[in-house]
């Protein structure tokens, strides 16, 4: 017997995966709201749209489990319609239609107008920057480009997102201005590759020019850079960081590995020597800059020697922030032709070892912050703490600043100067000054 559906004609958007997906969900929700639809994010609604991730095995698994969960709810009569969009849908649509036929319809990454039509709304081109943001009101992601032209052997993103397409500078400025009206103070610039920005539209790298325009937007106080490719990195960006106080002294630059043989097989277009030279160049020009990177362990053909080289590199470079992934063997990528020869348990042990090294480095770097004062943006209150970040920290992945809410009051969404009184490996404890 069917039970009664909850909340009639409410569209519930469920987001999985990275910040690019968060952005896409927000655009979808903005369009739906403009079309007069009742839309919520990860709450209850009788129509469900799941924005999936198809990047690596764990992400694909989470996406499939979420789809199955909502299909079950549909069978139980708790929801009426289930639609699937995003990267998993783009990459595996025929397989998904066959394996999970109870989904009402699947949509790829470029099929927003078609999805809107099915949901009873029209795609409006004039809605540049109109999004229903799902992040805390003080920060928002700004996607400056879609797709990727890099040939990295392990990566399926070009299969799901297509080739690189930059958004014009003037459109991004309009979007930033609209975000300020909502209370946004920090822009987190995202793309598959920030380094490539502008090459398709303007025939030259234009990230520095974009930053110079965005800093003029009144109300924006921090601009943060995520996902810059090391090969061909435009050094004029570092000059803008130095000149413009609004541009955070922070760079997320995924390096993936440091062994020359692995970098060559990964088709990264860079060598160990050039990578180290680039990082040293950053630190010479801007010593206070926080550098975040991500690494991959267990890539096909990675030897004990390669892994040892990577460990030594992590110890030597002392990154401010670091994340580590185990290699995922993805069909239709260049590396899929190689033998996935590192056992899963070895990959996990290696990732743990890298993160152990980084944890110690993070602890040591954080101890140096005790007694120092930082400008901090307060994101939220959780339990007995107000939680914020310094300009050297991005949401969800980096250090958090914890302020005792029983002793102090600070306003969420606002900046406050704090003095660090204690520190753990990934948390700073501070008091307002």
C-alpha positions as CSV (number, residue, x, y, z in Angstrom):
1,X,0.0,0.0,0.0
2,X,1.3,3.4,-1.0
3,X,1.8,5.8,1.9
4,X,1.1,9.5,1.3
5,X,3.9,11.6,-0.3
6,X,5.4,14.4,1.7
7,X,5.2,18.1,0.8
8,X,3.5,18.2,-2.6
9,X,5.3,20.0,-5.5
10,X,8.5,20.6,-3.5
11,X,11.7,20.0,-5.3
12,X,14.5,18.6,-3.1
13,X,18.0,19.0,-4.6
14,X,20.6,16.6,-3.1
15,X,24.2,17.5,-3.8
16,X,27.1,15.0,-3.8
17,X,30.8,15.5,-4.6
18,X,32.9,18.6,-5.0
19,X,32.4,22.4,-4.8
20,X,31.8,22.5,-8.6
21,X,28.7,20.4,-7.9
22,X,27.6,22.7,-5.1
23,X,27.8,25.5,-7.5
24,X,25.8,23.6,-10.2
25,X,23.0,22.8,-7.7
26,X,22.8,26.4,-6.6
27,X,22.4,27.5,-10.3
28,X,19.7,24.9,-10.8
29,X,17.9,26.0,-7.6
30,X,18.1,29.7,-8.7
31,X,16.5,28.8,-12.0
32,X,13.8,26.8,-10.4
33,X,13.0,29.6,-7.9
34,X,12.9,32.1,-10.8
35,X,10.4,29.8,-12.5
36,X,8.1,30.0,-9.4
37,X,9.0,26.5,-8.1
38,X,9.2,25.6,-4.4
39,X,12.7,24.3,-4.0
40,X,14.8,23.1,-1.0
41,X,18.3,21.8,-0.5
42,X,18.6,18.4,1.2
43,X,15.3,18.7,3.0
44,X,12.0,17.0,2.4
45,X,10.2,17.2,-1.0
46,X,8.2,14.9,-3.1
47,X,10.3,15.5,-6.2
48,X,14.0,14.7,-5.8
49,X,17.0,15.8,-8.0
50,X,20.3,14.1,-7.1
51,X,23.4,15.9,-8.4
52,X,25.9,13.1,-8.6
53,X,29.7,12.7,-8.6
54,X,31.5,10.2,-10.8
55,X,35.1,11.1,-10.1
56,X,36.6,8.1,-8.2
57,X,35.3,4.8,-6.8
58,X,34.2,6.1,-3.4
59,X,32.3,9.0,-4.9
60,X,30.6,6.8,-7.4
61,X,29.6,4.4,-4.7
62,X,28.1,7.2,-2.6
63,X,26.2,8.5,-5.6
64,X,24.7,5.0,-6.5
65,X,23.8,4.4,-2.8
66,X,22.0,7.7,-2.7
67,X,20.1,7.0,-5.9
68,X,19.0,3.6,-4.6
69,X,17.9,5.1,-1.3
70,X,15.6,7.5,-3.1
71,X,14.3,4.9,-5.5
72,X,13.3,2.8,-2.4
73,X,11.6,5.9,-1.0
74,X,9.7,6.2,-4.3
75,X,8.6,2.6,-4.1
76,X,7.4,3.2,-0.6
77,X,5.4,6.2,-1.8
78,X,7.5,8.7,0.2
79,X,8.5,10.6,-2.9
80,X,6.9,10.8,-6.3
81,X,9.7,11.5,-8.8
82,X,13.5,10.9,-8.8
83,X,15.8,12.6,-11.3
84,X,19.5,12.2,-11.5
85,X,22.0,14.8,-12.9
86,X,25.7,15.5,-12.8
87,X,29.0,13.7,-13.5
88,X,27.9,10.1,-12.8
89,X,24.9,10.6,-15.0
90,X,27.0,12.1,-17.8
91,X,29.5,9.3,-17.7
92,X,27.4,6.2,-17.2
93,X,23.9,7.2,-18.4
94,X,23.2,4.0,-20.6
95,X,24.4,1.7,-17.8
96,X,22.4,3.6,-15.1
97,X,19.2,3.5,-17.2
98,X,19.6,-0.3,-17.5
99,X,20.7,-1.0,-13.9
100,X,18.4,1.5,-12.1
101,X,15.4,1.9,-14.4
102,X,13.1,3.3,-11.6
103,X,14.8,6.7,-11.8
104,X,12.4,8.9,-13.8
105,X,15.1,10.4,-16.0
106,X,18.9,10.9,-16.1
107,X,20.6,14.2,-17.2
108,X,24.2,14.9,-18.1
109,X,26.3,17.9,-17.0
110,X,25.3,20.1,-19.9
111,X,21.5,19.3,-19.8
112,X,20.3,21.9,-17.4
113,X,17.7,23.4,-19.8
114,X,16.2,19.9,-20.4
115,X,16.1,19.1,-16.7
116,X,14.4,22.4,-16.0
117,X,11.8,21.7,-18.7
118,X,10.9,18.3,-17.1
119,X,10.6,20.1,-13.8
120,X,8.2,22.6,-15.4
121,X,10.5,25.6,-15.5
122,X,12.2,27.5,-18.4
123,X,16.0,28.1,-18.6
124,X,16.5,31.9,-18.3
125,X,19.8,33.1,-19.9
126,X,19.4,36.5,-18.2
127,X,19.8,35.0,-14.8
128,X,23.6,35.5,-14.6
129,X,24.7,34.9,-11.1
130,X,21.2,34.2,-9.7
131,X,21.8,31.3,-7.4
132,X,20.3,30.0,-4.2
133,X,23.5,29.6,-2.2
134,X,23.7,26.6,0.1
135,X,27.0,27.6,1.9
136,X,27.0,29.8,5.1
137,X,26.0,33.3,3.9
138,X,29.5,34.8,4.4
139,X,31.2,32.8,1.6
140,X,30.3,31.4,-1.8
141,X,32.0,29.5,-4.6
142,X,32.5,31.3,-7.9
143,X,33.0,28.9,-10.8
144,X,35.2,30.7,-13.3
145,X,35.4,28.0,-15.9
146,X,34.0,24.6,-16.8
147,X,35.7,21.5,-18.2
148,X,39.4,20.8,-18.7
149,X,41.9,20.5,-21.5
150,X,44.7,18.8,-19.5
151,X,45.6,15.2,-20.5
152,X,46.2,13.8,-17.0
153,X,46.2,10.0,-17.4
154,X,44.3,9.2,-14.2
155,X,41.5,11.8,-14.6
156,X,38.0,11.2,-15.9
157,X,36.8,14.8,-15.5
158,X,37.2,15.8,-19.3
159,X,34.9,12.8,-20.0
160,X,32.3,14.2,-17.7
161,X,32.8,18.0,-18.0
162,X,34.1,18.4,-21.6
163,X,36.8,20.8,-22.7
164,X,37.8,24.0,-20.9
165,X,35.4,26.9,-21.2
166,X,36.1,30.2,-19.4
167,X,33.3,32.5,-18.2
168,X,33.8,36.1,-19.4
169,X,35.3,38.5,-16.8
170,X,32.3,40.8,-16.9
171,X,29.8,38.0,-16.2
172,X,31.9,36.9,-13.2
173,X,31.9,40.5,-11.8
174,X,28.1,40.7,-12.2
175,X,27.8,37.4,-10.3
176,X,30.2,38.6,-7.5
177,X,28.1,41.8,-7.1
178,X,24.9,39.8,-6.8
179,X,26.5,37.6,-4.1
180,X,27.5,40.7,-2.1
181,X,23.8,41.6,-1.9
182,X,23.2,38.3,-0.2
183,X,25.9,39.0,2.4
184,X,28.8,37.1,0.8
185,X,32.2,38.5,2.0
186,X,34.5,35.7,0.7
187,X,34.7,34.4,-2.9
188,X,36.3,31.0,-3.4
189,X,37.3,30.8,-7.1
190,X,36.9,27.3,-8.5
191,X,37.5,25.5,-11.8
192,X,39.0,22.2,-12.9
193,X,42.0,24.4,-13.6
194,X,42.3,28.0,-12.6
195,X,45.7,28.3,-14.3
196,X,44.1,27.9,-17.8
197,X,41.6,30.6,-17.3
198,X,41.2,32.9,-20.3
199,X,43.2,31.0,-22.8
200,X,40.1,30.0,-24.8
201,X,38.4,33.4,-24.6
202,X,41.2,35.9,-24.7
203,X,44.0,33.8,-26.1
204,X,46.1,34.4,-23.0
205,X,46.1,33.5,-19.3
206,X,43.8,36.0,-17.6
207,X,43.5,34.9,-14.0
208,X,45.5,37.9,-12.7
209,X,43.2,40.3,-14.8
210,X,40.1,38.6,-13.4
211,X,41.4,39.1,-9.8
212,X,42.1,42.8,-10.5
213,X,38.5,43.2,-11.5
214,X,37.0,41.2,-8.7
215,X,38.9,43.1,-6.0
216,X,37.0,46.3,-7.1
217,X,33.7,44.7,-6.1
218,X,32.6,46.5,-2.9
219,X,31.7,44.2,0.0
220,X,34.0,41.4,-1.1
221,X,36.9,41.2,1.5
222,X,38.5,37.8,0.7
223,X,39.2,36.1,-2.6
224,X,40.6,32.6,-2.4
225,X,42.1,30.4,-5.2
226,X,41.3,26.7,-5.6
227,X,42.7,24.1,-8.0
228,X,45.5,25.8,-9.9
229,X,47.5,23.5,-12.2
230,X,51.3,23.8,-11.7
231,X,52.3,23.5,-15.4
232,X,52.2,27.0,-17.0
233,X,51.3,28.7,-13.7
234,X,51.0,32.5,-14.4
235,X,53.3,34.2,-11.9
236,X,51.5,37.5,-12.3
237,X,48.9,36.0,-10.0
238,X,51.4,36.0,-7.2
239,X,52.1,39.7,-7.9
240,X,48.3,40.4,-7.5
241,X,48.3,38.5,-4.2
242,X,51.2,40.7,-3.0
243,X,49.5,43.9,-4.1
244,X,45.9,43.3,-3.2
245,X,45.0,42.7,0.4
246,X,41.6,41.2,-0.6
247,X,43.3,38.3,-2.4
248,X,44.1,35.7,0.3
249,X,47.7,34.5,0.7
250,X,46.5,31.0,-0.1
251,X,46.8,28.7,-3.1
252,X,45.4,25.2,-3.7
253,X,47.8,23.6,-6.2
254,X,47.2,19.8,-6.7
255,X,50.7,18.3,-7.5
256,X,49.6,14.6,-7.4
257,X,53.2,13.2,-7.2
258,X,56.9,14.2,-7.4
259,X,58.7,11.1,-8.8
260,X,59.7,12.0,-12.4
261,X,58.7,8.5,-13.8
262,X,55.2,8.8,-12.2
263,X,54.7,12.4,-13.3
264,X,55.6,11.4,-16.8
265,X,53.2,8.4,-16.8
266,X,50.5,10.7,-15.3
267,X,51.1,13.1,-18.2
268,X,51.4,16.1,-15.9
269,X,53.7,18.1,-18.2
270,X,56.1,18.9,-15.4
271,X,59.2,17.4,-13.7
272,X,60.3,17.1,-10.1
273,X,62.9,19.9,-10.6
274,X,60.4,22.3,-12.1
275,X,57.8,21.6,-9.4
276,X,60.3,22.3,-6.6
277,X,61.5,25.4,-8.4
278,X,57.9,26.7,-8.7
279,X,57.2,26.1,-5.0
280,X,60.4,27.8,-4.0
281,X,59.6,30.7,-6.3
282,X,56.2,31.1,-4.5
283,X,57.8,31.2,-1.1
284,X,60.5,33.6,-2.1
285,X,58.0,36.1,-3.6
286,X,55.4,35.6,-0.9
287,X,56.8,33.9,2.3
288,X,53.5,34.2,4.2
289,X,51.5,32.3,1.5
290,X,49.8,29.1,2.6
291,X,50.2,26.3,0.0
292,X,47.7,23.5,-0.1
293,X,48.2,20.4,-2.3
294,X,46.8,17.0,-3.0
295,X,48.7,13.8,-3.8
296,X,47.8,10.4,-5.3
297,X,49.4,7.2,-3.9
298,X,49.3,3.7,-5.5
299,X,49.4,4.8,-9.1
300,X,50.2,2.0,-11.5
301,X,53.8,1.1,-11.5
302,X,54.6,3.1,-8.4
303,X,57.6,1.5,-6.7
304,X,58.8,1.6,-3.1
305,X,61.5,4.1,-4.3
306,X,58.8,6.3,-5.9
307,X,56.8,6.4,-2.7
308,X,59.9,7.0,-0.6
309,X,60.7,10.0,-3.0
310,X,57.2,11.3,-2.4
311,X,57.5,11.0,1.4
312,X,60.8,12.9,1.4
313,X,59.3,15.6,-0.7
314,X,56.4,16.1,1.8
315,X,58.9,16.3,4.7
316,X,61.1,18.7,2.8
317,X,58.4,21.1,1.5
318,X,56.4,21.3,4.7
319,X,53.1,22.1,3.0
320,X,50.7,24.2,5.1
321,X,47.8,21.9,4.0
322,X,47.7,18.6,2.3
323,X,45.2,15.9,1.2
324,X,46.0,12.4,0.0
325,X,44.0,10.1,-2.3
326,X,44.5,6.5,-3.2
327,X,44.6,5.9,-7.0
328,X,41.3,4.9,-8.5
329,X,41.4,2.9,-11.8
330,X,39.0,4.7,-14.0
331,X,37.8,3.2,-17.3
332,X,38.3,5.3,-20.5
333,X,41.2,7.2,-18.9
334,X,44.8,6.8,-20.3
335,X,46.0,5.1,-17.1
336,X,43.3,2.4,-17.5
337,X,45.5,0.8,-20.1
338,X,48.1,0.3,-17.3
339,X,48.0,-2.6,-14.8
340,X,46.5,-1.4,-11.5
341,X,49.3,-3.3,-9.7
342,X,49.5,-1.7,-6.2
343,X,47.2,-3.7,-3.8
344,X,44.4,-1.7,-2.2
345,X,45.7,-2.3,1.4
346,X,49.1,-0.9,0.3
347,X,47.5,2.2,-1.2
348,X,45.6,2.8,2.1
349,X,48.7,2.2,4.2
350,X,50.6,4.7,2.0
351,X,47.9,7.4,2.2
352,X,47.8,7.0,6.0
353,X,51.6,7.3,6.2
354,X,51.6,10.5,4.1
355,X,48.8,12.0,6.3
356,X,50.7,10.9,9.5
357,X,53.8,12.9,8.2
358,X,51.5,15.9,7.3
359,X,49.7,15.8,10.7
360,X,53.1,16.3,12.5
361,X,54.0,19.1,10.1
362,X,50.6,20.8,10.6
363,X,51.0,20.5,14.4
364,X,54.4,22.1,14.3
365,X,53.3,24.9,12.0
366,X,50.2,25.5,14.3
367,X,52.4,25.7,17.4
368,X,54.2,28.7,15.8
369,X,50.8,30.5,15.6
370,X,50.3,30.5,19.4
371,X,50.4,34.0,20.7
372,X,49.8,35.6,17.3
373,X,46.8,37.6,16.2
374,X,44.8,36.8,13.0
375,X,41.8,38.2,11.2
376,X,39.2,35.5,11.3
377,X,35.9,35.0,9.4
378,X,33.2,33.3,11.6
379,X,31.4,30.6,9.7
380,X,29.0,29.1,12.3
381,X,28.4,28.2,15.9
382,X,28.7,24.5,16.8
383,X,28.1,23.1,20.3
384,X,30.1,25.3,22.7
385,X,32.3,26.9,20.0
386,X,32.1,29.7,17.4
387,X,34.0,28.3,14.4
388,X,35.9,30.5,12.0
389,X,38.9,30.6,9.6
390,X,41.9,32.7,8.9
391,X,42.8,33.8,5.4
392,X,45.1,30.7,5.3
393,X,42.2,28.3,5.5
394,X,39.5,27.1,3.2
395,X,36.1,25.7,4.4
396,X,35.7,22.0,5.1
397,X,39.4,21.0,4.2
398,X,41.7,23.2,6.4
399,X,42.3,24.4,9.9
400,X,39.4,25.8,11.9
401,X,39.6,28.5,14.6
402,X,37.6,27.6,17.7
403,X,36.3,30.3,20.1
404,X,34.7,29.3,23.4
405,X,31.1,30.4,23.1
406,X,30.6,30.2,26.9
407,X,33.1,32.9,27.4
408,X,32.9,35.0,24.3
409,X,30.3,36.2,21.8
410,X,31.1,36.8,18.1
411,X,28.8,37.3,15.2
412,X,28.6,34.6,12.6
413,X,29.3,35.9,9.1
414,X,31.5,38.7,10.4
415,X,35.3,39.3,10.7
416,X,36.9,39.4,14.1
417,X,40.6,39.7,15.2
418,X,41.6,36.7,17.4
419,X,44.7,35.7,19.4
420,X,45.6,32.1,19.2
421,X,46.0,30.6,22.7
422,X,46.4,26.9,21.9
423,X,46.7,24.7,18.9
424,X,46.3,21.1,17.8
425,X,47.3,19.6,14.4
426,X,44.2,20.9,12.6
427,X,42.5,23.2,15.1
428,X,43.4,26.6,16.5
429,X,41.9,27.7,19.8
430,X,41.6,31.5,20.0
431,X,40.1,34.5,21.9
432,X,38.8,37.7,20.4
433,X,41.0,40.7,20.9
